[in-house]
């Protein structure tokens, strides 16, 4: 029965992703018919181009230069945040953990601002990569700081970890805002960028984010058996032959990498890594061998649709982080209330 369910769910998630990208490409200030979108996508292919015909020139420009890179960026960012959240929830054995709450996003934003100040007079793809590297390093330092503060002796109380993550996140967010105010010529623009948006994404930026998320996701999936073992506790994992410290370091580092790489390009997008893994766990159960790929697919669709909402819900575009924040904040409160009712 479980295999039948998986056979239905994974094609369904792929179909949802295709529909989400199609909607994000079609809907905007000027709606584009699906037939013209298909022509724009297929006409460059040598054998299919003559069969489908050429779309109007403006359609090709809008699809390839404006809407498709935005949808692609949202796709990869959503997948990265979701698989990172699912991995860390398994690692810390707590469904309330996600990259935003643990300080990864705040650390990444701090690193991005530091790199931005240091490279303000430089441009080009290598500079974007350097800023992404700074985001990764400081996001890793942020979660290590939260981990160190929360640890009591040889134990890691999960409530301490959540409180430490929130404290580290709040501190780094405040320091980041001070740095923007003191060193930036356009502080309001930078603060708006940190609120989260994929709307100005370029293919050059997608080319940096996509391979990091893809490789990081594949590597995290290879650790899914270790995460399963760690979810029963470190002693049980050692009894099953898991190199606990190596696996914890690898999962933590990869989770930071795939979530922090998006910050230089899309800002801080919160709660995706909280909502999506919970929904995927409801569909497929807690086995990380299926939970991680399902979270990646569902998270990709989720953020593409959230980006569409942020661009289309009102006459003025909302920051993407506001949309996910409203959804995720309510969901976080719901999870907290459920945990309070469950006897320990």
MINU-500912 format. One record per residue (C-alpha): residue number from 1; chain; z, y, x. Coordinates in nm, 4 decimals, m for minus. Example, Ala and Ser with C-alpha at 12.3 -4.5 7.8 and 13.67 -1.06 7.14 Angstrom:
REM MINU-500912
+-----+----+----------+----------+----------+
:   i : ch :        w :        v :        u :
+-----+----+----------+----------+----------+
:   1 :  A :   0.7800 :  m0.4500 :   1.2300 :
:   2 :  A :   0.7140 :  m0.1060 :   1.3670 :
+-----+----+----------+----------+----------+
This chain:
REM MINU-500912
+-----+----+----------+----------+----------+
:   i : ch :        w :        v :        u :
+-----+----+----------+----------+----------+
:   1 :  A :   0.0000 :   0.0000 :   0.0000 :
:   2 :  A :   0.0856 :   0.2364 :   0.2859 :
:   3 :  A :  m0.2512 :   0.1691 :   0.4480 :
:   4 :  A :  m0.4290 :   0.2405 :   0.1191 :
:   5 :  A :  m0.2343 :   0.5679 :   0.0928 :
:   6 :  A :  m0.3312 :   0.6714 :   0.4446 :
:   7 :  A :  m0.6927 :   0.5797 :   0.3787 :
:   8 :  A :  m0.6917 :   0.8247 :   0.0881 :
:   9 :  A :  m0.4712 :   1.0979 :   0.2344 :
:  10 :  A :  m0.6507 :   1.1584 :   0.5646 :
:  11 :  A :  m1.0003 :   1.1945 :   0.4107 :
:  12 :  A :  m0.8381 :   1.4168 :   0.1488 :
:  13 :  A :  m0.6883 :   1.6389 :   0.4192 :
:  14 :  A :  m1.0262 :   1.6621 :   0.5938 :
:  15 :  A :  m1.1921 :   1.7556 :   0.2639 :
:  16 :  A :  m0.9237 :   2.0199 :   0.2012 :
:  17 :  A :  m0.9917 :   2.1660 :   0.5453 :
:  18 :  A :  m1.3671 :   2.1836 :   0.4822 :
:  19 :  A :  m1.3120 :   2.3497 :   0.1436 :
:  20 :  A :  m1.0644 :   2.5976 :   0.2974 :
:  21 :  A :  m1.3090 :   2.6997 :   0.5717 :
:  22 :  A :  m1.5916 :   2.7280 :   0.3175 :
:  23 :  A :  m1.3808 :   2.9563 :   0.0972 :
:  24 :  A :  m1.2711 :   3.1675 :   0.3938 :
:  25 :  A :  m1.6342 :   3.2074 :   0.4970 :
:  26 :  A :  m1.7623 :   3.2826 :   0.1482 :
:  27 :  A :  m1.4954 :   3.5214 :   0.0150 :
:  28 :  A :  m1.4610 :   3.8770 :   0.1399 :
:  29 :  A :  m1.5545 :   4.2352 :   0.0551 :
:  30 :  A :  m1.8990 :   4.0899 :  m0.0203 :
:  31 :  A :  m1.8980 :   3.7335 :  m0.1518 :
:  32 :  A :  m2.1655 :   3.5049 :  m0.0082 :
:  33 :  A :  m2.3112 :   3.2139 :  m0.2080 :
:  34 :  A :  m2.2462 :   2.8708 :  m0.0626 :
:  35 :  A :  m2.6184 :   2.8050 :  m0.0368 :
:  36 :  A :  m2.6617 :   3.1022 :   0.1980 :
:  37 :  A :  m2.3613 :   2.9927 :   0.4036 :
:  38 :  A :  m2.5151 :   2.6466 :   0.4481 :
:  39 :  A :  m2.8428 :   2.8050 :   0.5535 :
:  40 :  A :  m2.6620 :   3.0250 :   0.8072 :
:  41 :  A :  m2.4779 :   2.7246 :   0.9497 :
:  42 :  A :  m2.7682 :   2.4797 :   0.9552 :
:  43 :  A :  m3.0678 :   2.7011 :   1.0351 :
:  44 :  A :  m2.9959 :   2.7134 :   1.4145 :
:  45 :  A :  m3.0169 :   2.3299 :   1.4299 :
:  46 :  A :  m3.3717 :   2.2378 :   1.5427 :
:  47 :  A :  m3.4494 :   1.9612 :   1.2915 :
:  48 :  A :  m3.2522 :   2.0949 :   0.9951 :
:  49 :  A :  m3.3491 :   2.4612 :   1.0267 :
:  50 :  A :  m3.7017 :   2.4290 :   0.8812 :
:  51 :  A :  m3.5693 :   2.2170 :   0.5946 :
:  52 :  A :  m3.2952 :   2.4512 :   0.4730 :
:  53 :  A :  m3.4745 :   2.7792 :   0.5462 :
:  54 :  A :  m3.3506 :   3.1075 :   0.6885 :
:  55 :  A :  m3.0733 :   3.3085 :   0.5161 :
:  56 :  A :  m3.0889 :   3.6875 :   0.4894 :
:  57 :  A :  m3.0230 :   3.8393 :   0.8304 :
:  58 :  A :  m2.7025 :   4.0117 :   0.7223 :
:  59 :  A :  m2.5618 :   3.6787 :   0.6014 :
:  60 :  A :  m2.6056 :   3.5207 :   0.9434 :
:  61 :  A :  m2.4347 :   3.8195 :   1.1071 :
:  62 :  A :  m2.1389 :   3.8182 :   0.8682 :
:  63 :  A :  m2.0904 :   3.4401 :   0.8855 :
:  64 :  A :  m2.1252 :   3.3884 :   1.2610 :
:  65 :  A :  m1.9793 :   3.7120 :   1.3996 :
:  66 :  A :  m1.7155 :   3.8109 :   1.1447 :
:  67 :  A :  m1.5864 :   3.5358 :   0.9189 :
:  68 :  A :  m1.6372 :   3.2069 :   1.1017 :
:  69 :  A :  m1.4434 :   3.3045 :   1.4183 :
:  70 :  A :  m1.1559 :   3.4253 :   1.1981 :
:  71 :  A :  m1.1527 :   3.0959 :   1.0073 :
:  72 :  A :  m1.1740 :   2.8990 :   1.3330 :
:  73 :  A :  m0.8838 :   3.0928 :   1.4861 :
:  74 :  A :  m0.6678 :   3.0406 :   1.1765 :
:  75 :  A :  m0.7603 :   2.6715 :   1.1800 :
:  76 :  A :  m0.6495 :   2.6110 :   1.5377 :
:  77 :  A :  m0.3416 :   2.8336 :   1.5179 :
:  78 :  A :  m0.2269 :   2.6623 :   1.1974 :
:  79 :  A :  m0.2792 :   2.3190 :   1.3517 :
:  80 :  A :  m0.0914 :   2.4161 :   1.6684 :
:  81 :  A :   0.2075 :   2.5687 :   1.4902 :
:  82 :  A :   0.2331 :   2.2739 :   1.2509 :
:  83 :  A :   0.2146 :   1.9956 :   1.5076 :
:  84 :  A :   0.4607 :   2.1897 :   1.7245 :
:  85 :  A :   0.7037 :   2.2199 :   1.4338 :
:  86 :  A :   0.6714 :   1.8519 :   1.3421 :
:  87 :  A :   0.7295 :   1.7453 :   1.7040 :
:  88 :  A :   1.0371 :   1.9631 :   1.7451 :
:  89 :  A :   1.1826 :   1.8500 :   1.4124 :
:  90 :  A :   1.1541 :   1.4912 :   1.5341 :
:  91 :  A :   1.2914 :   1.5767 :   1.8766 :
:  92 :  A :   1.5964 :   1.7631 :   1.7435 :
:  93 :  A :   1.6324 :   1.5414 :   1.4343 :
:  94 :  A :   1.6445 :   1.8395 :   1.2018 :
:  95 :  A :   1.3865 :   1.9484 :   0.9371 :
:  96 :  A :   1.5019 :   2.3121 :   0.9693 :
:  97 :  A :   1.3667 :   2.3518 :   1.3227 :
:  98 :  A :   1.0387 :   2.5313 :   1.3861 :
:  99 :  A :   0.8856 :   2.7444 :   1.6669 :
: 100 :  A :   0.9736 :   3.0690 :   1.4890 :
: 101 :  A :   1.3405 :   2.9873 :   1.4290 :
: 102 :  A :   1.4060 :   2.8466 :   1.7784 :
: 103 :  A :   1.2838 :   3.1630 :   1.9513 :
: 104 :  A :   0.9512 :   3.0287 :   2.0778 :
: 105 :  A :   0.7520 :   3.2917 :   1.8891 :
: 106 :  A :   0.9821 :   3.5753 :   1.9987 :
: 107 :  A :   0.9685 :   3.4571 :   2.3598 :
: 108 :  A :   0.5912 :   3.4335 :   2.3449 :
: 109 :  A :   0.5648 :   3.7836 :   2.2004 :
: 110 :  A :   0.7924 :   3.9175 :   2.4739 :
: 111 :  A :   0.5787 :   3.7515 :   2.7421 :
: 112 :  A :   0.2613 :   3.8890 :   2.5858 :
: 113 :  A :   0.3966 :   4.2438 :   2.5861 :
: 114 :  A :   0.5111 :   4.2097 :   2.9492 :
: 115 :  A :   0.1631 :   4.0861 :   3.0487 :
: 116 :  A :   0.0004 :   4.3588 :   2.8412 :
: 117 :  A :   0.1962 :   4.6281 :   3.0237 :
: 118 :  A :   0.1157 :   4.4780 :   3.3637 :
: 119 :  A :  m0.2568 :   4.4389 :   3.2876 :
: 120 :  A :  m0.3137 :   4.7383 :   3.0611 :
: 121 :  A :  m0.6039 :   4.8697 :   3.2707 :
: 122 :  A :  m0.7800 :   4.5330 :   3.2990 :
: 123 :  A :  m1.0099 :   4.3530 :   3.0555 :
: 124 :  A :  m1.1983 :   4.0241 :   3.0321 :
: 125 :  A :  m1.1391 :   3.6606 :   2.9421 :
: 126 :  A :  m0.9253 :   3.5835 :   3.2548 :
: 127 :  A :  m0.6877 :   3.8628 :   3.1477 :
: 128 :  A :  m0.6562 :   3.7054 :   2.8026 :
: 129 :  A :  m0.5780 :   3.3729 :   2.9708 :
: 130 :  A :  m0.3142 :   3.5395 :   3.1899 :
: 131 :  A :  m0.1499 :   3.6945 :   2.8846 :
: 132 :  A :  m0.1516 :   3.3557 :   2.7132 :
: 133 :  A :   0.0135 :   3.2057 :   3.0231 :
: 134 :  A :   0.2888 :   3.4694 :   3.0112 :
: 135 :  A :   0.3444 :   3.3881 :   2.6427 :
: 136 :  A :   0.3843 :   3.0192 :   2.7225 :
: 137 :  A :   0.6241 :   3.0754 :   3.0135 :
: 138 :  A :   0.8541 :   3.3097 :   2.8208 :
: 139 :  A :   0.8457 :   3.0953 :   2.5057 :
: 140 :  A :   0.9585 :   2.8002 :   2.7161 :
: 141 :  A :   1.2330 :   3.0118 :   2.8747 :
: 142 :  A :   1.3458 :   3.1261 :   2.5288 :
: 143 :  A :   1.3883 :   2.7747 :   2.3924 :
: 144 :  A :   1.5588 :   2.6627 :   2.7165 :
: 145 :  A :   1.8010 :   2.9547 :   2.6770 :
: 146 :  A :   1.8753 :   2.8558 :   2.3171 :
: 147 :  A :   1.9168 :   2.4918 :   2.4230 :
: 148 :  A :   2.1547 :   2.5862 :   2.7073 :
: 149 :  A :   2.3690 :   2.8159 :   2.4938 :
: 150 :  A :   2.3933 :   2.5606 :   2.2121 :
: 151 :  A :   2.4872 :   2.2653 :   2.4318 :
: 152 :  A :   2.8569 :   2.1742 :   2.4346 :
: 153 :  A :   2.9393 :   1.9373 :   2.7185 :
: 154 :  A :   2.6853 :   1.6584 :   2.6890 :
: 155 :  A :   2.6240 :   1.7127 :   2.3173 :
: 156 :  A :   2.3825 :   1.9374 :   2.1316 :
: 157 :  A :   2.5203 :   2.0293 :   1.7860 :
: 158 :  A :   2.2187 :   2.1114 :   1.5729 :
: 159 :  A :   2.3939 :   2.3965 :   1.3916 :
: 160 :  A :   2.4634 :   2.5537 :   1.7313 :
: 161 :  A :   2.0960 :   2.5149 :   1.8223 :
: 162 :  A :   1.9800 :   2.6921 :   1.5071 :
: 163 :  A :   2.2279 :   2.9773 :   1.5556 :
: 164 :  A :   2.1381 :   3.0093 :   1.9244 :
: 165 :  A :   1.7663 :   3.0109 :   1.8412 :
: 166 :  A :   1.8121 :   3.2831 :   1.5821 :
: 167 :  A :   2.0213 :   3.4892 :   1.8273 :
: 168 :  A :   1.7669 :   3.4502 :   2.1096 :
: 169 :  A :   1.4839 :   3.5347 :   1.8706 :
: 170 :  A :   1.6575 :   3.8482 :   1.7406 :
: 171 :  A :   1.7455 :   3.9655 :   2.0925 :
: 172 :  A :   1.3953 :   3.9148 :   2.2330 :
: 173 :  A :   1.2359 :   4.0766 :   1.9280 :
: 174 :  A :   1.4514 :   4.3866 :   1.9750 :
: 175 :  A :   1.3804 :   4.4040 :   2.3493 :
: 176 :  A :   1.0079 :   4.3621 :   2.2793 :
: 177 :  A :   1.0140 :   4.6514 :   2.0327 :
: 178 :  A :   1.1965 :   4.8715 :   2.2855 :
: 179 :  A :   0.9359 :   4.7883 :   2.5514 :
: 180 :  A :   0.6527 :   4.8690 :   2.3132 :
: 181 :  A :   0.8137 :   5.2009 :   2.2225 :
: 182 :  A :   0.8770 :   5.2984 :   2.5862 :
: 183 :  A :   0.5624 :   5.1788 :   2.7600 :
: 184 :  A :   0.2843 :   5.1719 :   2.5006 :
: 185 :  A :   0.0612 :   5.4662 :   2.4110 :
: 186 :  A :  m0.0015 :   5.3133 :   2.0652 :
: 187 :  A :   0.3282 :   5.1481 :   1.9630 :
: 188 :  A :   0.2464 :   5.1263 :   1.5926 :
: 189 :  A :  m0.0763 :   4.9395 :   1.6641 :
: 190 :  A :   0.1009 :   4.6848 :   1.8856 :
: 191 :  A :   0.3817 :   4.6328 :   1.6358 :
: 192 :  A :   0.1220 :   4.5761 :   1.3635 :
: 193 :  A :  m0.0534 :   4.3219 :   1.5895 :
: 194 :  A :   0.2733 :   4.1321 :   1.6380 :
: 195 :  A :   0.3144 :   4.1029 :   1.2598 :
: 196 :  A :   0.0398 :   3.8413 :   1.2642 :
: 197 :  A :  m0.3320 :   3.8571 :   1.1961 :
: 198 :  A :  m0.6457 :   3.6570 :   1.2683 :
: 199 :  A :  m0.8776 :   3.9155 :   1.1126 :
: 200 :  A :  m1.0238 :   4.0536 :   1.4374 :
: 201 :  A :  m1.0698 :   3.7213 :   1.6172 :
: 202 :  A :  m1.3660 :   3.6751 :   1.8500 :
: 203 :  A :  m1.5349 :   3.3568 :   1.9681 :
: 204 :  A :  m1.4191 :   3.4341 :   2.3236 :
: 205 :  A :  m1.0580 :   3.4221 :   2.2027 :
: 206 :  A :  m1.1139 :   3.1048 :   2.0007 :
: 207 :  A :  m1.2543 :   2.9487 :   2.3192 :
: 208 :  A :  m0.9128 :   2.9963 :   2.4852 :
: 209 :  A :  m0.6943 :   2.8858 :   2.1941 :
: 210 :  A :  m0.8993 :   2.5867 :   2.0728 :
: 211 :  A :  m0.8921 :   2.3650 :   2.3852 :
: 212 :  A :  m0.5206 :   2.4302 :   2.4429 :
: 213 :  A :  m0.4354 :   2.3334 :   2.0851 :
: 214 :  A :  m0.6668 :   2.0309 :   2.0850 :
: 215 :  A :  m0.5426 :   1.8908 :   2.4165 :
: 216 :  A :  m0.1795 :   1.9738 :   2.3390 :
: 217 :  A :  m0.2024 :   1.8089 :   1.9965 :
: 218 :  A :  m0.3583 :   1.4927 :   2.1377 :
: 219 :  A :  m0.0893 :   1.4727 :   2.4063 :
: 220 :  A :   0.1889 :   1.5248 :   2.1515 :
: 221 :  A :   0.0426 :   1.2451 :   1.9384 :
: 222 :  A :   0.0568 :   1.0162 :   2.2439 :
: 223 :  A :   0.4333 :   1.0847 :   2.2508 :
: 224 :  A :   0.4734 :   1.0039 :   1.8800 :
: 225 :  A :   0.6374 :   0.6651 :   1.9507 :
: 226 :  A :   0.8882 :   0.8333 :   2.1822 :
: 227 :  A :   0.9618 :   1.0987 :   1.9176 :
: 228 :  A :   1.0184 :   0.8189 :   1.6647 :
: 229 :  A :   1.2672 :   0.6575 :   1.9004 :
: 230 :  A :   1.4409 :   0.9881 :   1.9771 :
: 231 :  A :   1.4833 :   1.0527 :   1.6052 :
: 232 :  A :   1.7414 :   0.7694 :   1.6056 :
: 233 :  A :   1.9366 :   0.9278 :   1.8913 :
: 234 :  A :   1.9086 :   0.9343 :   2.2675 :
: 235 :  A :   2.1131 :   0.6175 :   2.3278 :
: 236 :  A :   1.9001 :   0.4142 :   2.0885 :
: 237 :  A :   1.5854 :   0.5589 :   2.2467 :
: 238 :  A :   1.7025 :   0.4506 :   2.5923 :
: 239 :  A :   1.7688 :   0.1040 :   2.4525 :
: 240 :  A :   1.4066 :   0.0944 :   2.3356 :
: 241 :  A :   1.2840 :   0.1735 :   2.6858 :
: 242 :  A :   1.2107 :   0.5451 :   2.6419 :
: 243 :  A :   1.2463 :   0.7732 :   2.9426 :
: 244 :  A :   1.4491 :   1.0210 :   2.7397 :
: 245 :  A :   1.4571 :   1.3194 :   2.9732 :
: 246 :  A :   1.0887 :   1.2943 :   3.0586 :
: 247 :  A :   0.9884 :   1.2633 :   2.6937 :
: 248 :  A :   1.2119 :   1.5523 :   2.5854 :
: 249 :  A :   1.0716 :   1.7786 :   2.8566 :
: 250 :  A :   0.7114 :   1.6824 :   2.7757 :
: 251 :  A :   0.7478 :   1.7273 :   2.3989 :
: 252 :  A :   0.9323 :   2.0568 :   2.4418 :
: 253 :  A :   0.6795 :   2.1930 :   2.6905 :
: 254 :  A :   0.3748 :   2.0860 :   2.4879 :
: 255 :  A :   0.5267 :   2.2232 :   2.1662 :
: 256 :  A :   0.5839 :   2.5592 :   2.3337 :
: 257 :  A :   0.2307 :   2.5567 :   2.4730 :
: 258 :  A :   0.0413 :   2.4891 :   2.1494 :
: 259 :  A :   0.2490 :   2.7392 :   1.9504 :
: 260 :  A :   0.2687 :   3.0202 :   2.2091 :
: 261 :  A :  m0.1009 :   3.0273 :   2.3025 :
: 262 :  A :  m0.1860 :   3.1972 :   1.9725 :
: 263 :  A :   0.0553 :   3.4913 :   2.0100 :
: 264 :  A :  m0.1632 :   3.7110 :   2.2391 :
: 265 :  A :  m0.4438 :   3.6869 :   1.9838 :
: 266 :  A :  m0.2725 :   3.6520 :   1.6440 :
: 267 :  A :   0.0830 :   3.7814 :   1.6870 :
: 268 :  A :   0.3953 :   3.6176 :   1.5449 :
: 269 :  A :   0.3166 :   3.3937 :   1.2470 :
: 270 :  A :   0.6370 :   3.2449 :   1.1204 :
: 271 :  A :   0.7431 :   2.9394 :   0.9209 :
: 272 :  A :   0.4118 :   2.7487 :   0.9341 :
: 273 :  A :   0.5827 :   2.4884 :   1.1530 :
: 274 :  A :   0.8590 :   2.4597 :   0.8942 :
: 275 :  A :   0.6628 :   2.4313 :   0.5697 :
: 276 :  A :   0.3717 :   2.2105 :   0.6726 :
: 277 :  A :   0.5566 :   1.9211 :   0.8445 :
: 278 :  A :   0.7898 :   1.8971 :   0.5440 :
: 279 :  A :   0.4896 :   1.8658 :   0.3086 :
: 280 :  A :   0.3199 :   1.6127 :   0.5393 :
: 281 :  A :   0.6435 :   1.4110 :   0.5563 :
: 282 :  A :   0.6483 :   1.3955 :   0.1765 :
: 283 :  A :   0.2942 :   1.2575 :   0.1816 :
: 284 :  A :   0.3188 :   1.0061 :   0.4655 :
: 285 :  A :   0.6830 :   0.9559 :   0.5560 :
: 286 :  A :   0.8620 :   1.0234 :   0.8854 :
: 287 :  A :   0.6487 :   0.8083 :   1.1191 :
: 288 :  A :   0.5223 :   1.0593 :   1.3769 :
: 289 :  A :   0.2165 :   0.8463 :   1.4547 :
: 290 :  A :   0.0742 :   0.9616 :   1.1211 :
: 291 :  A :   0.2923 :   1.2677 :   1.0603 :
: 292 :  A :   0.1639 :   1.4645 :   1.3628 :
: 293 :  A :  m0.2118 :   1.4336 :   1.2908 :
: 294 :  A :  m0.1493 :   1.4943 :   0.9202 :
: 295 :  A :   0.0551 :   1.8058 :   1.0028 :
: 296 :  A :  m0.2267 :   1.9357 :   1.2234 :
: 297 :  A :  m0.4871 :   1.8913 :   0.9480 :
: 298 :  A :  m0.2667 :   2.0289 :   0.6710 :
: 299 :  A :  m0.1486 :   2.3207 :   0.8864 :
: 300 :  A :  m0.5070 :   2.4151 :   0.9676 :
: 301 :  A :  m0.5948 :   2.4328 :   0.5974 :
: 302 :  A :  m0.2705 :   2.6111 :   0.5113 :
: 303 :  A :  m0.3202 :   2.8965 :   0.7560 :
: 304 :  A :  m0.6904 :   2.9365 :   0.6741 :
: 305 :  A :  m0.5941 :   2.9801 :   0.3078 :
: 306 :  A :  m0.3024 :   3.2111 :   0.3935 :
: 307 :  A :  m0.5405 :   3.4250 :   0.5987 :
: 308 :  A :  m0.7774 :   3.4360 :   0.3022 :
: 309 :  A :  m0.4899 :   3.5476 :   0.0782 :
: 310 :  A :  m0.3850 :   3.8149 :   0.3280 :
: 311 :  A :  m0.7389 :   3.9563 :   0.3286 :
: 312 :  A :  m0.8092 :   3.9238 :  m0.0441 :
: 313 :  A :  m0.4847 :   3.9524 :  m0.2408 :
: 314 :  A :  m0.4709 :   4.3329 :  m0.2372 :
: 315 :  A :  m0.7176 :   4.6127 :  m0.1729 :
: 316 :  A :  m0.5643 :   4.6637 :   0.1721 :
: 317 :  A :  m0.5270 :   4.3647 :   0.4042 :
: 318 :  A :  m0.1736 :   4.2384 :   0.4551 :
: 319 :  A :  m0.0595 :   4.1086 :   0.7946 :
: 320 :  A :  m0.0863 :   3.7312 :   0.7936 :
: 321 :  A :   0.2733 :   3.7029 :   0.9139 :
: 322 :  A :   0.3917 :   3.8722 :   0.5934 :
: 323 :  A :   0.2233 :   3.6081 :   0.3764 :
: 324 :  A :   0.3664 :   3.3143 :   0.5719 :
: 325 :  A :   0.7019 :   3.4947 :   0.5977 :
: 326 :  A :   0.7338 :   3.5323 :   0.2201 :
: 327 :  A :   0.6373 :   3.1686 :   0.1622 :
: 328 :  A :   0.8424 :   3.0355 :   0.4526 :
: 329 :  A :   1.1538 :   3.2439 :   0.3904 :
: 330 :  A :   1.1858 :   3.1096 :   0.0382 :
: 331 :  A :   1.1160 :   2.7573 :   0.1577 :
: 332 :  A :   1.3792 :   2.7874 :   0.4320 :
: 333 :  A :   1.6399 :   2.8940 :   0.1761 :
: 334 :  A :   1.5395 :   2.5980 :  m0.0405 :
: 335 :  A :   1.5856 :   2.3533 :   0.2483 :
: 336 :  A :   1.9251 :   2.5049 :   0.3329 :
: 337 :  A :   2.0408 :   2.4681 :  m0.0268 :
: 338 :  A :   1.9229 :   2.1053 :  m0.0370 :
: 339 :  A :   2.1078 :   2.0234 :   0.2882 :
: 340 :  A :   2.4280 :   2.1811 :   0.1495 :
: 341 :  A :   2.4121 :   1.9502 :  m0.1556 :
: 342 :  A :   2.3541 :   1.6362 :   0.0522 :
: 343 :  A :   2.6868 :   1.4769 :   0.1554 :
: 344 :  A :   2.7262 :   1.4459 :   0.5347 :
+-----+----+----------+----------+----------+
